[in-house]
Amino acid sequence: MRSNKVLLTGGAGFIGSNYVQLALANTQDKIYVLDKLTYAGNLKNLEGCLGEKGATFIEGDICNEKFIKSLFETHKFNQVIHFAAESHVDNSITGPAAFIETNIVGTFHLLQNAYKLWMEGPHKLKDDFKDARFLHVSTDEVYGTLGETGLFTEETPYAPNSPYSASKASSDFIVRSYFHTYGLPVVTTNCSNNYGPNQHKEKLIPTIIRKAISGQDIPIYGDGKNVRDWLYVWDHCKGIQLALENGKLGETYNIGGRNERQNLYIAHTICDLLDALQPKDETASYRDQIRFVTDRPGHDFRYAIDASKIEDELGWSAEENFESGIRKTIEWYLQHKERLL
């Protein structure tokens, strides 16, 4: 088995850190984890993954052009797995500039330096990089919103509705352009909502758990009827690995859990599991803490992915349904309560 030199951006974040664990367990690759360590990145997420027999950690910013150029020249990566992104929708509404810089400009720097290292010119890969790959991780939010029926496919027109999703859509198009213009060996994945260990405490599911066990109000936007397709993070990481290894160059693969749930159902399920796993008392339920709050601007009603392409072409399937995955997630957070502080 060939050992690749992999640049994994955003590897101290939620999905990236889970992918590091998967890659270390399943490959002989030399993995270099790059992360800026903003609020979303945490070295605790990589405990047990770094060191002589693990990954190498590099602190840095993908928006720093000279720094990225130096990394490629020094380490001669033949694979890039690009997780690094500003991804909190609420933050993109109050402070969109960081999303434009990281998600668009940062992605451009990675693509351009991969092109310079791997290729003699347009559509001419260097002999040492014939098997090079650039895997770009994106989101289903680039497709906009759905009504009560229908699914996002790889052919769904882009219609982003927040600064976050617009910046990710832009990055997707830049990645696409590097394939069609230069022949850069790229693959893109667009995923539905992830959940599981290491997710930042401000995201929906960790927020519900955190507010519940601390006795605070559990905020639910609007009437709680917004629908998301939920994907357990480990299932997502397995899909990314398949797309990296076997995906057709220039193609997009949608990775979804086929687990559509309303936000209020999410809150009720978490509260009910907490009632069983860490009960308040015999008469009280965590459901009593749920409060409806003013909906956020431009809140998309429903996302749902048709994952048929990656299922049929690459043999991927989600192993967890929402009910099994959320129990594992709650149990993990109850064992790691410090991650909710």
N, C-alpha and C positions, 0 to 999 in steps of 0.2 A: 504494500500500500504506500503510495507516494505521500510524503509529508509536505503540506502546503505551508506557506508563510502568510498568515491571515491577519489583516487589519480589521478589527472589530470595533466600530465606533459606537459610543454610547453604551459601552459594556458594563458600566457600573449602575446603569438604570434598571428598570423593571424587567423588560423583555430581554434586553441584552445580557443581563447577568444570568438569567435562566438558560439562555443559549450557550453561554460559556460553559456552564455545568454539563450540558448535553454534548457539546463538542469535545470536551476533555474526556468524557466517558466513552465516546464513540469513534474518535479519530486519533491519529498520530500527529495532527497539525500543530505547528508552533503558532500560538495565538498571542497577538499583541492587542491588549485592551486599551483603547483610547477613550478618555472621558474628561470633560471639563470640571466635573464634580460641582455642578450647580445644585440647586435644591433637589433636583430629581435624581442625582447621582450619589451613591453611597458606597463606600468601600466595604461596609458590612455586608452588602449584597454579594461580595466576592470572597467571603470568608471560606477558606479551604480550597480556593481556586488559583491562588497566586503562589509563586515560589518556584523552586528549581524544577519541579515536576509538573507545574501548572502553567498558567498564563503569565505573561509579562505585562505589568500595568504602566501606562504612560499617561500622565496628566497633561491635557492640552486642549486647544480649541480648534475645531475644524474651520473656523472662520479666519484663522491666522494663516495666510497664504504661504509665507516663508517657512513657517513651522511644518505645515503639511508637506511642502516640497522637500524639506530636509528629511522627514520621516520616510518618504518613498525612496529617496536616493540612498538613505542609510540601510534600510531593511529589505528593500527589493521585494515587497509584498507581491504575491501572485493571486491573492484573493482579497476582496474587500466585502465585508458584510456591514451594511450601513444602517444602524439603528438610531444613531444620534439625531435627536429632533426635540424642538420645543413642542409639547403635545397637549398642554392643559388648555382646553377651549376657553374657560373663563379668563385665564391669563391673557389669551390672545385678544380678547375683547377689550381689556383694560390696558394692555401693553403690546400692541402688535409688532413693534419694530424688531424685537428679539426673534420673532417667528420668521420674519422676512430674512434676517441675517443668517440665522442658523439653518433653517430648512431649505432656503434657496441658495444663498451665497456659499454656505458651507458645503452643500452637496456639489455645487459647481467646482469648488477647489479639489474635492476628492476625485471627481470625474476627470478633470483636466490633468491631474498628476498621474492618475492611472493611465490615461491616454499617452502621456509623455514617456512613462516608464515601459509600457507594454507594447507600444506600436511604433513602427518606422514612419508611418503616415496613415492616411485614411485607408482602412480595410487591409492593412498590412501588419499583422501581428509579428513581433520578433520571435525567433525560434525558441528562446527561453521562456516565452509566455504564451505558447500555443494553447495551454489549458487554463489560462487566466479567467477569472470570473469576478464580476461586480454585482452583488446582490443588494438591491435597494428595497428597504422595508417601508411600506406605506400603509394607508388606512382606507377603509370603506367610506369615510366621510367625504372623500373627494367626489363621490357620486351624488352628493346632496341628500335629499330626503325622499322617502317613499310614502305612499298612502297606506291604506290598510292591507293592500295586496301587492304582489310582485316581489322580485328579488333583483339585487345588483348582480350583473354578470360582467365579464371582462369587456363586453361591448357597450355597456351602459355609458352614455355621454357624461362627461364631467360637469358637475354643477355645484361647486363648493359654496357653502353659505356662511362660513366663519373665517376670520383671518387665519386661523390654524389650518383649516381644510384647504383654503386657497393657497397657502404657502406649500402644503404638501402636494397639491395638484401641480403647482408650478415645478416642484422638484421632479415629479414623475415625468413631466413633459421634457425637462432638460435631460433626464436619463434616457428617455426615448430618442431624443435628438442625437445623442452620442452614439447610439446604435445605428441609426439610419444614415447619419452623416459620416461617421468615422469607422463604423464597424466594431465599436467597443463591445466586448462580450458581456452584456448586461442582462439581468433577469430582475423583474419587479414582482413583489408580492403585496397585495392589499388585504388587510385583515379586518375582521370585525372586533368588537370590544373584548379586550383581554382582561383576565382576572387571575389571581393566584399569588403565591409567595413573592415578596419583595416589591409589591406595587406601592407607589407613593401614597402616603396617608391621606392626601387630599382628594384622591380619586373616589368615585362613588362607593364602591364596595368597602374599601378600608374606612371611609368616612362613616358609613352606617355602623360598622363594627365598633369604631372608636367612640362615636357619640353614644352608642348603646351602652357599652360597658363603663363609660365614665358618667352615666346618668344624665347626659345632656339631651336636648331636643335633637331628633333625627330629621334633618331637612330634606324634603322631597319637592322638587320643582313642579309648579303648576298643579295638575290633578294626578300626577304620577302615572299617566297612561302612555307616556312616551315609551317606545319599544326599541330594544337593542338585541342584536344577535350576539350571544356571549360565547367566548372561546377560551378554554383553559390554556394558560400560557405554555404549558409543556407540550400540548397538542400543536400550538402555533409554531413552537421551535422545531418540532419534528417536520412540519410542513416546510419551513424555511430551509432546513437541511436538505430535504428532498429536492426542492426547487434549485438550490445551489448546485447539487451534484448531478441532477438529471433533467433539470428544466431546459426547455428550448431557448436558445439565445434570442433576445429581443422580445420575448413573450412576457405577459403578465399572468399571474396566478392568484385568484381570489381564495383566501383561506378563511372559512367561516365555520362556526360550531353547530349550525342548524339548531340553535337553542334560543329562539326568540322569547323574550320575557319583558313584561311591563316593569317600569322602575318600581312601582308600588309592590308588585309581586316580589321583586328582589328584596325590598326592605322587609316585607312580611316573612319571607323564607329565612332571611338572616336572623330576624328576631325570634322566630320559632325554634331555630337550631340553637341559638343562644339560651333560650328558655330551657332547653334540654341539657346543654353542655355546661352552662354556667348560670343556673337559675337565680333570679333576684330573691324571690320567696315564693311561697305556695300560692299566693293570690295575685301577684303582679306579673305582668308580661312586658317585655321590651317594646312590644307594639304600642304601648301607652305613650311612648316617647316620640312617636312619629308626628311631624308637623309639616303642613303644606306651606311652601314659601313662594314668593313671586317668581314666575318663570324667567329664565334668562333670555336676553335678546336673541332672536334668530334660532331658537332651539328646534332642531330638526325633530320631526315626529317619529320617524321609524327608519332604522337601518336593518337590512337583512341580506345576507350573501348567498348566492348560488355557488357552492364549492365543487360543482360537478367536474370542472376542467381538471383541477389538481387531483380529484378523486379518481377520475377515469384515466388520465394520462400518466400520473405519477404514483398511483396506488395509495394515496394518503387518505386517512379518515380520522375523525376525532374520536378518541377513546373515552373521553369524559362527557357525560351530559351535564347540564347545569347543576342538577341536584347532587350528583356525586362530586363534582368539582368544587362547589361552594362549601360543602362539608369539609373537604381537605383544606380549603383556604381558611375557613374560620378556625379550624384546629391549629393551623400553622400560626395564625395571628395570636391566638390565645397562648401559644407557647413562646411567642416573640412579642409580647406586649410593648416592649421598649420601642418597637418600630412604629407604634401608633402615637408616641409622645411628641 
